[in-house]
Amino acid sequence: MLKPIGEGNSRLARSDWLGGRKKPPLLRTRELGYGVLERLGFGNRAPEATGLPGAMLSEVLLVSAPGKVILHGEHAVVHGKVALAVALNLRTFLRLQPHSNGRVGLNLPNIGVRRAWDVASLQLLDTSFLGHGDSAALTAKHVEKLKEVVGFPKDCVDPEHLAVLAFLYLYLSICQSQRALPSLDITVWSELPTGAGLGSSAAYSVCLAAALLTACEEIPNPLKDGEAAGRWTEENLELINKWAFQGERVIHGNPSGVDNAVSTWGGALRYQQGKISSLKRPPVLKILLINTKVPRSTKVLVANVRSRLLKFPEIVAPLLTSIDAISLECERVLGEMAAAPTPEHYLTLEELIDMNQHHLNALGVGHASLDQLCQVTTAHGLHSKLTGAGGGGCGITLLRPDVERPEVEATKRALSGYGFDCWETSVGAPGVSVHTAASLDASVQQGLDSL
């Protein structure tokens, strides 16, 4: 059994999908704000189990990926209707730092996780069951076998262990192309609240996949000299997404694939019956994201809607059809806004938000906290709806371009007065990206430097 060198409290949140920040930045040493990097001596030799790779980038990589919110289509998507998911510009950031100390480390400062393993021990593991770099090969049996090989309890299903397991799966699978597993440290820090249905685990998996694929030179680094950030080509994004989906499988078992797709490509996606497609040039919309902090069970809420549909088919089925029409109309409006947004477009979006919220209440997935949220924002001339499973959780409020700053601040104060967490952010954000250190906010750099 593999024994980790160090163990901390490993917690990583689930991301809830109902129905369920481009290429890691290659940073030159002079750009880093994290202290002087070790001088690396990677040559052409490949000493066994030393952690020195045969072909691996020596620069630090900085990667980010967005979270997600559901704009329209919650619950209806479970019954074959359209859902619109949009990239949330609260991002997860990853720093990958190669070194030559013969260890691989994982640091998740948001949740106090710090683990490290001897590369020599990892090198000796029998990971033949993982296949040979096949991002489509993961099964439930593979996950159980991986638990056994790395010494995790067979019955561990907590998000703490699964987050670490997802890292080990991606590291061992992607890096097996190297003549020896690489020594490196990975730190992941997030702006996303965890366990709130905002795609935090998908952003984590996307960052891991992008960074490891780039570090092992499976995909090139798109960051060009003089640029603050870079994005990968479509072909490379496809590969990142495939690997990230496997990470999501480790964590969730049978995810829809929407969360990792939104985090990879950004913008807005349409999802229906397993088919995912990107909306062309969706506008960036400013929003308030509000977390009521009321816990809820997605599984129970989905079951309750299904029960109501069976009990009142002639009432609930038309509700689901109407929600589908709302999603389609929103898709049409967003398409028009790509060319030239008008005040009328925003008014239409607000009407759609109001109608959808009422429909969701009729389905039984509302909550007093969400009603309070909507009442507060309505009093300030704004329009809100729940996002995700409902029953508490999170809501979103559209901020029209003409809303004055004092009104926004007053709304945020009022929401905070009810104990809600509130973020002023945007949707339609860029997908997975690479960055220079100088381009990152001080808060992000501080987060990545946390121990």
N, C-alpha and C positions, 0 to 999 in steps of 0.2 A: 504494500500500500504506500502511496506517496504521502509523505508528511510535509505539510507546509512549514516553511521556516518560521514565518510569523503569522499570527492570526489576530484579527481584531473583530469588532462587531461588524459583521457584513450585512448591510441592509441596502437593498435597492428596491425601489417601488415597482409595483405592477403598473402597466398602462392598460386601461380598459377600452376595448373597441366594442361597441354595442353590436351584439349578434355574435357577439363575442365581447451643426450650423453647416467643398469640392475636394478636392483632393487634399489630404492632410497637408498642412503647410509644411514645406521644407524650409526650415529657417537656418540662415547662416549664423555662425557663432556670434558674430558681431551684433546681430539683431536681438539677441535674447536678453530678457530682463531677469533671468533666473540664476545668474551667477555664471562663472566660467565653466564651460563643459570640459569634461575629460578629453584629453587627446586620444583619439581612437586609432588602433593599429590593425584595422581589418586588412588582411592581405589575401592572397589567392589560396593560401592553405586552408584546410578545414579540420583543425584538431578535433578529435572526438570529444563530445560532451563538454566543451569549454565555453560554449555560448558565443563563440565567434562565428558569424555566418559566412557562408561562401560568397554571397552576393546580397548585400543589404545596404541601404542608405545609412549614412552616418550623421545626417543632420536631424535636428529636432523637428518633429511634425506637430502642427497645431491644426486641429480639425474642429468644426462645429456642425451641428445638425439641429433642425427645428423640431418643436413639438407639433401637436395637431389639435384642432377642434373640429367638431361636426357642425357645419353651418345649417344644414337641413337634412332630414331623412332619418333621424333617430327612430328606432323601433320599427318604422315602416320598412327599413332595409332588411330586417329579419324575415319579412314576408315578401321578399322579391322586388321591393320598390327601390328607387334611386336614392342614394345618399351623396351629399357633397361634403367632402373633407378638405380643410384648408390648413396650410402650414402656419403655425403660430410662431411669431418672432420672439418667443422665449426659447433660448437655445441651450443645448448641452455642448460643452467644450471638452476636448481631449488633448492632452499633451503626451506624445510618445518621445522618450529620450533614450537613444541607444547608448550602451556602455559595454564594458568588457570585464565585469566583475563576476561573471558566471551565474547571475541570478536574473529572474524575471519577477517584476513586482507590479501589483495592482493597488492603486490608491483611489478611494472614493470618499473625498473629504466631506461631502454633504452629510454623509451618514456614518462617518467614523470608521470606515473599512480600510484596513491596510494589511495586505498579504504579500508574501514573497516565497518563491520556490527556487531550489537549486536547479539550474538548467541541466546539470548532469543527471539528476533524478528524473526530470521530465524526458530526457533523451532516452532513458532506459525503458520507458513505458511502451507497452504493446498497444499502439494506436492504429494497427492495421484495419480495425473495424471501421475507422473513419473514412476509408476509401483513399483515393489519391487526388486530393484537391477538388473533389466533386461537390459543388455547393448544393446539389439536389439530392444528396444521398442520405441525409439525416432521417432516422426513424426513432420512434419511442424506445425501441430496444437499444439503439445506439446511445441514447441519453442515459438509460439505466446502466449500460456497460461503462460509459464514461464516469458515472458516479462511482462505480466499483473500482475502476482503475485509479482514480485520483483519491480514493479513500473517503468519499462522502457517504453519509448514511443512505441506505437504499431507499428509505421512505421519505427522504428530505424533499419537501415541496415548497418550503418557505422561500420568499423572494431573495433572502440574503444568500443562501447557498446557490440559488439558480442564477443570480447575477454573476457570481464568481465562476460558476460552471459554464455559462455562456462565453465568458472571456477565455477560459481554458479551451473550450471547443474551438473557438475561432483562431486562437493562437496556435494550437497544435495542428489544426487542419490547414490553415493558410500558410503557416511557416514551414510545413513539411517539405516545401519545395527547396528549402535551404539545405545545404550539406550538413549543417549543424543548426540546432535551434538557436535563435538570437537572444543575447542578453539585452534586456530593455526594461524601462520603467514606464508604466502608463498611469496617468492621473486623469480622472474624469470628474468634472464639476458641472453642475447644472443650475440654470435659472428656473427650471421647471419645478413646480411643486409635485411631489411624488404621490402616487396612488390616487390621483384626481381625474383619471381618464384623459390625460393630455398627451399620451404617447411618450412618456419618459423612458420606458424600457426600449422602445423602438429607436429613439434618438441615440440611446446608449449603444445599441447594436450596430446602428449605421456608422457611428463614429469609430467603433472598434474595427468594423469591416474595412472602412475607407483607410484608416491609419495602417492597419496590418498589411493590406494589399499594396499600399504605396511603399511602406518600409521594405517589404520583400521584393519590390520592383515588379510586381505582377501587373501593376498599372503605373503610368508615369505621373509625376507630380505636375499639375497644371499651373502652379504658381510661377508667374513670370517676373523677372527682375523689374523693380519699380512699381509693381502692383501690390496692393494691400491684401487682396483676396483672389482666389481662383476657383473655377468650377471645372469638373471633369467632363469629358465627352459623353455623348449618349451611350456609347458602347461600354464605357467604363462605369457609368452610373448603373447600367444593367447588372454588371458583375457585383458592384457594391450592394445593390438591392438584393440580389440572390443570396449573398452571404449573410446580410443583415436579417433576412427572413429566417435563415437557419438559427441565428442567435435568438430570434423571437420564438422559434419553435422550442428551443431549450427552456425558455422562460415560461411560455404560455401553453405549450403543447400543440394547439391547433389554432393559431392566429389567422385572421382574415387576410393579412398581407397589406391592409390599407395603411396602417400606422407607419410601417417601414417605407412604403412607397411614397407617402407624403413627406417623410423626413428626408428621403433620398432626393426626390425631384423638386420638392417645395411647391409653391403656387397653390393650385386647387386641383383636386381629383374627383372624378365621378366614379362611384362604385355601385354595381348592381349584379347580384347573383354571381359573385366571384370574378366579374370582369372589371378591371380598373383602367381608366383612361384619363389623361391629363386635359384640363381645360387650357385652351390657348390664350396666352398672355392675360391671365386674370389680373384685375386691379388689386393694388394693396389697399386694404381697408383698415382704418384705425378703429380700435375697439377698446372697451374695458373688459378685462377678464376678471370675473368675480368668483371666488371660492367660498361657498357658504360654510364649508367645513362640516357639513352634515353627512355622516357616513351613509352609504347605501350599498345594496347588493345588486349588481347588474343582472345576475342570474335570476334573482327573485323578481325584479321588475320586468324582465323579458317574459318570464313565466306568467306573470299577472296579466300582461297585455294579451298573451296567447289565450289565457283563460277567458278574458273578456270578449275576445273575438269569437270563441266557441259558444259563449253564452248569448251574445248579441250579434250574430254575424251580419245582419242587415243594417246594423248601426255602425259597427266598428269597421267593417270592410270599406264602406264609403269614406270613413275617416282616413284610412290608410291610403286610399286612392287620391284623396284630396291632398294629403301630405306629399305624395309623389308629384302631384301637379305643382305644388309649391316649389319643390326641388327643381323641377324642370323650368319653371318660370324664372327662378333665381339664376339658373344656368344661362338662360337666354339673356337676362339683364346683364350679368357679368360679362358675357360675350360682347354686348354693345358697349359696355363701359371700357373695354380694352382699347377701343378707338377714340372715344371722346366722352368721358363721364359728364353727366349733367346733374343739376339739382334734382330733376325729376327721377333720375335713376335711384338716388339715395332715398327719396320718398317711397318709391316702390319697394326697395329693400326693407324699409321699416315696416311697411304694410305686411310684407311676407313674414317678417319676424313675428309680428303680433298674431297673425293668423296661425302660424305654426305653434306658437306657445299655447294658444287656446286649444288647438287640436291635441297637443300633448297632454294638457290637463284633462281633456275628455277621455284620453286613453288611460288615465289614472296614474301617470308618472310624474305629476307635479308634487309640490311640497310647500308647506307654509313659508319656509325660508326663501324659496324661489318666488312665491307670491310677493313677499316683502321686498325682495330685490327688484322685481318689476314695478312695484308701487313707488319705490324710491326713485328709480330712473325716470318713470313716467312723470313724476312731480317736477323733474328737471327738463322735461321735453325730449327725453330719450327713450329708445325702444330696446327691449331685452327679451331673451329667451334662454331656456336651459340649453345646455350642450352636453351630449353624451347620454347616459342612462336616465338621468333625472332622479327624483326622489331625494333631492338635496344636491350634493356635488357642486358643479360649476355652471355659471351662466355667462352669456356674452351680451354686451351692449354696444350697438353701432354708434360711432362718433362721426357725424356728418362733418364735412370740411368747414361748414359755417358755424359750428358750435364754438362759442367763445370760451377762452381759457378759464375765466372765473367760474363758469357753469360746470366745466369738467371737474375743477378742483372741489367745488361744492358737492358735486355728486359723489366723488371719491370719499370726501369726509363723511357724508351721510351714510354711505355703505359701510365704511369702517366703524361707524358708530353702532352698527348692528353686529359687530364682531366678525364681519366678512373680511377676507383678504382680497385686495384689489390691485390689479396691474394695468397700467396704460400701455398698450402694445399695439401690434398690428397682425393681420392675417394676410396670406398671399406671400409669405416670406420666402427668401431663397432657400433652396435645399442644401444638402451637405456641401461644405466649402472648406477650403484651406486658407490660412491666414498668416500674416507676419505677426510677430509678437508686438511690434509697435502699433499695429492696428487694433489691438484688443483694449477694451476698457480696463481701467485700473482694478475694478471690482472682479473682472474675470481673471486677470493675472494674479490677483490676491487669492482667489478661489483655487486656482491651479497650483499655487505655491503652498496651500494649506497642507498640514500633515495630520 
